[in-house]
Amino acid sequence: MKYFPFITMLLLSVFLLNSCGNGKKELKPSVSDIHNPASPEGVSKQEERNMPVLTFEKTTHDFGKVVQGERLSYTFKFKNTGKSNLIIYNSNASCGCTTSIPPKEPIRPGESGEIVVAFDSKNKSGKETHSVVVSANTYPVNTLIRITAEVIIP
């Protein structure tokens, strides 16, 4: 009787371990399941032809010489040159001094959109280069845009 709790726990543990996943196949997400072109399976040529394409007018902007403390912004213009709706789900700046505002609505094929990138030169000096990673339902998923400035201390 003294081993009864131990044996009961052991049998219960064995039962639970054996019942986990019993009769279930391992789930392997595919591109069609998660609608993400950057899956381990890759993208077929047919899928790639039907995807949205994020085409920027230019991917780099130079503010030139700026006085320390200035707040600047630039609007990067782009077009969806693909065959399905473009959805930008994130734009992440490389530094806290840089922010970006992507469009919230899908961009239809042939339509244009804008991403506003702002730079605060407070406490900066010399040549500054900052990136924004734009993540969308494109292949590849990420597109890089950059701003540069030469910050002069007054």
N, C-alpha and C positions, 0 to 999 in steps of 0.2 A: 504494500500500500504506500510505502514511503516513496517509491519511484513513479507512482501514478501521475502526478502533475508533470514530471519531466517527460514521461513517455507521451502523455497527451499533447504537450507542446511540440514535441518532436514530430508526432504524426500530423498535427495540424500544419506545421511548417512545411512538411513534405507535400501534403495535399495542396496547399496554397501555391507552392512553387511549381508543381506539376500542372495546376489548372491555368496558370498564367499563359496566355497566348495559345491555349489548346484549341486546335481546329482553325486557327486564324493564320492567314498568309501574311508575310512581312509586307508592310506598306511601303512602296517605292513611288514617291511623287514624280509626276511627269510634267512636261511643259504645259500640257492641256489642263492638268489638275490645278496647278498653281499660277498659271498665266505669267510665268517669269521666264524670259528668254535666256537667262543666265543659269540654266539648270545644268547638272552634270551630264545630261544627255545631249546638250548642245542645241542647235537650231538647224532644222533642215533648210535647204535652199528654198523650198516652197513657202515655209513659214516666214523665212527672212524676207522674201519678196512681198509678203502681205502685211508686214509690220510697219509701224510708224517710223519715220526717220527725222531726227532732230538736226536741222541744218541752220547753224548760226551764220549771220552776215559776217561777223568777225568774232574770234574767240579770245582776243586780247585787247585791252584798252590801256593806254598810257596817259595818265593825268598830267604828266610833265612835272615841272617844279611847282611845289605847293608849300605854303607856310605851315609850320607845325601848329596843330590845333584846328585846322580846317576840316570840315566835314564835306565830303564829295560823294556824288553818286553818278552812275552811268547806267544807261538802259541797253542791255544786250538784246538785240532783235533776232528772232529766229522764225523759221517756217517749218511746218510739218510737210516734208516732201515724200512721205510714205503713203501707204494705202489704207491705213486704219487710224483711229483716233489716238492722238498722242496724250499721254497722261504723265505729267511731271509730279512725282510724289515726294521729292525731297530736293533741296539745294542746300548744301552744307559748306560753309566757309571754313577756310583753314586757320582763321585767327578770330579772336573775339572783337577785333577792331573792324572786322568786315562782316556785313550782313547781306542777305539776299532775299528777294521776294519773288517767288515764282508764281505763275498763274494757277488759280485753283480749279478752273474749268478745263475739261478736255479740249484739245485743239484738233479740229477736223482736218482731214487731208487737204492740202492746198492753202490752209489758213495760216495766219501768222500770230505770234505772241511775243511777249517781252519778259525778261527777268531783270529786275532792278537790283543793282549791286551798289551798296554804300560802303564808304571807307572813312574812318575817323582817324586822323593823323595825330591825335593827342598822344603825347609821350613817345612819338616815333621820330626817327631822324635817319637821314641818308636814303639809299635806294631801298624801296619797299616793294615786294612782290607778294601778292596774295591770290590764292586760288579758290574757286567755288566748284564743288563737284555737283553736277546736275544729274540726278538719278531719275530715269523714266522707263517706260515700258518699251524700250528700244533695244537693239542689239548692236554694239554692246550697251549694257545698262547705263554706265556712267560716261558723262562728257565733261571735260574740264574747260572752264573759262577762267581768265586771269585779268587782274588789274595790277598796274605798276604805277609808282610815283616816286619822285625824288623829294623827300621832305627836308625843308630848310629851316633851321632854327632861327627865329627872328632876332 
